[in-house]
Amino acid sequence: MKRISILRAIWSFCYGMVLSIMCYRTVKVYLCNHLNIGIWKLYKSRTIFPHPVGVVIGMKVELGMDCKIYQNVTIGTKDIKDFKNGKYPKIGNNVVIFPNSIIIGDIKIGDGSQIGAGSIVLEDVPPYTIVAGSPAKFIRTIKS
């Protein structure tokens, strides 16, 4: 009986270590606390979580490369019907999502866009724009 518990402890340690290395090498998550990311996100790289607390990203959300997602951000579906139909948000490359933002529904966030703190995004965001507010409204375009 003691041998089984030792083997189980070794397996748990090795499994956790492998999962941590995968997480580190793919999304650069360091010492994360309360970070909930759907498994499909791990194949994309260079997503940065500066303050990885309270972040929830739905199972089939498409994250672009080089995104930066701050604390308490939720990205997912509006309701159970969208969940069953797989209608998740699509986040472009180089998008910055500031703290306490919510992005829900079958919407697309364009490349290089920025979502202001505390925003609720319910509609598509064009590339290289800044949106903020509840609901999120156009603020200005970003000059490249």
C-alpha positions in Angstrom: 0.0 0.0 0.0 2.8 2.4 0.9 4.5 1.6 -2.4 1.4 2.6 -4.4 1.2 6.0 -2.6 4.9 6.6 -3.3 4.5 5.8 -7.0 1.4 8.0 -7.1 3.3 10.9 -5.5 6.2 10.5 -8.1 3.7 10.4 -11.0 1.9 13.5 -9.7 5.2 15.4 -9.4 6.4 14.4 -12.8 3.1 15.1 -14.5 3.0 18.6 -12.8 6.6 19.3 -13.9 5.9 18.3 -17.5 2.7 20.4 -17.6 4.6 23.4 -16.1 7.4 23.1 -18.7 4.7 23.0 -21.5 3.0 26.0 -20.1 6.3 27.9 -19.7 7.5 27.1 -23.2 4.3 27.9 -25.0 2.6 30.8 -23.3 5.3 32.1 -20.9 3.2 31.9 -17.7 5.3 32.4 -14.6 4.0 31.4 -11.1 0.4 31.7 -12.1 -2.5 31.9 -9.6 -6.1 31.6 -10.6 -5.4 31.4 -14.3 -7.9 29.3 -16.3 -7.0 28.7 -19.9 -8.7 26.3 -22.3 -6.4 23.5 -23.5 -6.5 24.7 -27.1 -4.5 27.9 -26.2 -1.3 26.1 -25.4 -0.2 25.7 -29.0 0.1 29.5 -29.6 3.3 31.1 -28.3 4.4 34.4 -26.9 1.2 35.4 -25.1 2.1 37.4 -22.0 0.2 37.5 -18.8 1.9 40.3 -16.7 -0.4 39.8 -13.7 -2.0 36.3 -14.2 -4.7 36.5 -11.6 -8.4 35.9 -12.3 -7.9 35.4 -16.1 -10.4 33.1 -17.7 -10.1 32.2 -21.4 -12.7 29.9 -23.0 -11.9 26.5 -24.4 -11.9 27.4 -28.1 -11.0 31.1 -28.1 -8.5 31.8 -30.8 -5.6 33.8 -29.4 -3.1 35.5 -31.9 0.6 35.8 -31.4 2.3 38.3 -29.0 -0.9 39.2 -27.1 -0.7 40.8 -23.7 -3.6 40.0 -21.3 -3.7 41.6 -17.8 -5.5 40.5 -14.6 -9.2 39.7 -14.2 -9.9 39.4 -18.0 -12.7 37.1 -19.2 -12.9 35.9 -22.8 -15.7 33.5 -23.7 -19.2 32.9 -25.0 -22.4 34.8 -24.3 -24.7 31.9 -23.5 -25.0 28.1 -23.5 -26.2 28.2 -27.2 -23.0 29.9 -28.3 -21.0 27.5 -26.2 -22.5 24.5 -27.9 -22.1 26.0 -31.3 -18.5 26.9 -30.7 -19.0 30.6 -31.2 -16.0 32.0 -29.3 -14.1 35.3 -29.8 -11.1 35.5 -32.1 -8.3 37.6 -30.8 -5.8 39.0 -33.4 -2.0 39.4 -33.2 -0.4 42.0 -30.9 -3.6 42.7 -29.0 -3.4 44.3 -25.5 -6.3 43.6 -23.2 -6.2 45.7 -20.0 -7.5 44.7 -16.5 -11.1 43.8 -15.7 -12.2 43.6 -19.4 -14.8 41.2 -20.7 -14.9 39.9 -24.3 -17.9 37.7 -25.0 -19.6 36.4 -28.1 -18.8 35.4 -31.6 -16.6 38.5 -32.3 -13.3 39.4 -33.8 -10.7 41.6 -32.2 -8.4 43.0 -35.0 -4.6 42.9 -35.0 -2.8 45.5 -32.9 -6.0 46.6 -31.1 -6.2 47.7 -27.4 -9.1 47.0 -25.1 -9.3 49.6 -22.3 -9.5 48.6 -18.6 -13.0 47.6 -17.4 -14.4 47.4 -20.9 -17.2 45.0 -22.0 -16.7 44.1 -25.7 -19.8 42.8 -27.5 -19.0 43.8 -31.1 -16.1 43.4 -33.6 -13.1 45.7 -33.1 -11.3 46.8 -36.3 -7.5 46.4 -36.5 -5.3 49.0 -34.8 -8.0 50.7 -32.8 -8.5 51.5 -29.1 -11.9 50.7 -27.5 -13.0 51.3 -24.0 -16.2 51.6 -21.9 -19.2 49.5 -21.0 -20.2 48.6 -23.7 -16.9 49.3 -25.5 -16.9 52.2 -27.9 -14.4 53.4 -30.4 -11.8 55.8 -28.9 -9.2 56.3 -31.7 -7.1 54.5 -34.2 -3.5 53.6 -33.5 -1.0 55.0 -36.0 1.5 52.4 -37.1 
